[in-house]
Amino acid sequence: MKPAAYELAKFLEANTLGIVGVDIHVATEPEAPDDCVTLYDTGGLEPDTDELDIFRPTIMVKVRSKSYLTAHGRQTIIHNVFKATPIITLESRFSGIVLASDFISVGLDESQRHAFTANYRCMRTAR
């Protein structure tokens, strides 16, 4: 299986929220563009069941923008897309992506851009 953050970045791309490698990124946030989304794998819990075939990864989604309201609004849209799709079948199958924290404002970066992060818990199995 590919990393959860990578698969979910492709899911956001499929839902027309951006293009992976352009304004949606995985693991490394670029200097440009100002408005972008970056997904990070943040560990997770141990596999579930005796067969160890249910994985429980966690991811962080970071949204950055020159506008505070735009950054927050884009984070809300991403959350609503995850919430509206209880089963996501990609290279693996996600059966639930649950917001594990409210959105967190991380303030301004050195280029005066705002950022919000959100943490999600996932249930994942191989297809």
C-alpha positions in Angstrom: 0.0 0.0 0.0 1.1 3.5 -0.7 1.2 6.0 2.2 -2.2 7.2 3.4 -1.4 10.9 2.8 -0.5 10.1 -0.8 -3.7 8.2 -1.5 -5.8 10.9 0.1 -4.0 13.6 -1.8 -5.1 11.8 -5.0 -8.6 11.6 -3.6 -8.7 15.4 -3.2 -7.4 15.8 -6.7 -10.2 13.5 -8.0 -12.7 15.7 -6.2 -11.3 18.8 -8.1 -9.7 20.4 -5.0 -6.4 20.9 -6.8 -3.7 19.0 -8.6 -1.1 16.8 -6.9 2.3 18.3 -7.4 0.9 21.8 -8.2 -1.3 22.9 -5.3 -1.7 19.7 -3.4 1.5 18.2 -1.9 2.5 15.2 0.2 5.1 15.3 3.0 6.9 18.5 1.8 5.3 21.9 1.6 6.8 24.0 -1.2 7.6 27.7 -1.1 5.1 28.4 -3.9 2.3 28.8 -4.6 0.9 30.8 -1.7 -2.3 28.9 -1.6 -1.7 25.1 -1.2 -2.6 22.0 0.7 -0.1 19.6 2.1 -0.9 16.2 3.6 1.4 14.4 6.1 1.4 10.9 7.4 1.5 11.2 11.2 1.7 7.6 12.4 -1.5 6.1 13.7 -2.5 3.2 15.9 -1.6 -0.4 15.7 -3.3 -2.6 13.1 -6.7 -3.9 14.3 -8.0 -7.5 14.3 -6.2 -10.8 14.8 -5.3 -10.9 11.1 -3.8 -7.4 11.4 -5.5 -6.4 8.1 -7.3 -3.3 9.3 -4.9 -0.3 9.5 -5.5 2.9 11.4 -3.3 5.6 10.0 -3.5 9.3 10.9 -2.8 12.2 8.7 -2.5 15.9 9.0 -3.9 18.3 6.4 -2.3 21.7 6.3 -3.9 24.5 4.2 -1.9 27.7 3.5 -3.1 31.0 2.0 -2.4 34.7 2.1 -5.9 35.1 3.4 -6.9 33.8 6.8 -10.5 33.2 5.7 -9.5 31.4 2.5 -7.2 29.0 4.5 -10.0 28.2 7.0 -12.6 27.9 4.2 -10.5 25.5 2.2 -9.9 23.4 5.3 -13.7 23.3 5.8 -14.2 22.2 2.2 -11.7 19.3 2.6 -13.3 18.2 5.8 -16.7 18.2 4.2 -15.4 16.1 1.2 -14.0 13.5 3.6 -17.2 13.5 5.7 -19.4 13.2 2.7 -17.6 10.1 1.4 -17.8 7.4 4.1 -16.1 4.7 1.8 -13.2 5.8 -0.3 -11.8 3.1 -2.6 -8.4 3.9 -4.1 -5.4 1.6 -4.2 -6.7 0.7 -0.7 -10.1 1.1 0.9 -10.7 3.8 3.5 -13.9 3.2 5.6 -14.1 6.4 7.6 -11.9 9.5 7.8 -12.7 11.2 11.1 -11.6 14.6 12.2 -9.5 14.1 15.3 -9.1 17.7 16.2 -10.7 21.0 15.4 -8.8 23.2 12.9 -5.7 24.6 14.4 -4.4 28.0 13.3 -0.6 27.9 13.2 -0.2 31.6 12.5 1.8 33.4 9.9 4.9 32.0 8.2 7.9 34.1 7.2 6.0 35.1 3.9 3.0 36.4 5.9 0.8 33.4 4.8 -1.8 31.9 7.2 -2.1 28.2 7.8 -4.6 25.8 9.4 -4.0 22.2 10.2 -6.5 19.4 10.8 -5.8 15.9 12.1 -7.7 12.9 10.9 -8.0 9.2 12.0 -8.6 6.7 9.2 -9.7 3.0 9.0 -7.9 1.4 6.0 -7.8 -2.0 4.4 -6.1 -3.4 1.3 -8.5 -3.8 -1.6 
